[in-house]
Amino acid sequence: MGRRSRQIPIAVDQLINTFFGGWADETISSAAWRKRCESKGWALLRKMIDALFFWQTDHCKTAYESELKRRQLPEELR
């Protein structure tokens, strides 16, 4: 269940993100970083997510960079 226990929450996150105009293979954290300058709502969401993941420096920025580098994919698909 190890890999699945990590993949299912990410899949749910990505699904919820699509309801708010995000890309299908993008997390809410990544979208919040990408859209932070579009509105105060996205900027606030980014700050809230970063505070939630307080043990990770710049969580949303890192999530966005990971999406760009496709780090969420297995090696075979990068």
N, C-alpha and C positions, 0 to 999 in steps of 0.2 A: 504493500500500500504506500510505500515511501514516495515514489514519483507522483502517483496519483494524488496523494495528500497535498502536494505542492501545486499541481496543475489545475485541480478543480477550483480552488479559490481564485486563481488567476483567470480562468475561463469565465467565472461568474463576474469578476471585476470588468473584464472586457465586454461582456454582454450588457452590463449596466451602462458602461461608457457609450455604447452605441445608441442607447435611448436618449442621450444628451448630445448627440451630434458627433461623437468621436468615431474614429476608425475602428473597424471590426477587430483588428489585431493589436489594439492599443489599450493600455491600462488607463484608469482614471488619473493616476499620478502623472503619467506621461502627458496626457491631454491637458492637465492643469498647468504643467510647466509650459507646454507649447502655446496655450491660450491665455497665459497670465497677463499679457498686455492688451488683450481684447476687451476685457471688462473687469470691473472691481470684483464681481462675483467669482471669476476664475482666479484672480489674484488672491482673494480671501480663501478660496478652497485650497489653493496651493499651500498657503501658510498653515492652514488647518491640518492638511495631510502631513506636511513636514513636521509639525508639532506632534502628531500622532505617532510618527516613526522617529521619535526624538533621538534614538540611538544610532540613526543613519544620517550622516551629514548630507544635506541637500538631496533628500530622498527623491523628490519629483524631478529634479534636474538629472540625477543619476538614472532614473527610470526612463526619461526621454532619451538620454544618450545610449542606454541599453537597447532601446527600440531601434535607434538609428543603426547600431552595430549588430542588430539581430541576435543579441546575446540570449534572448529567451528561447531561441530555437536550439535543438540538438546540433551537435557538430556537423552531422550529415546534411543538414538543411541550410547551413549558413552559406 
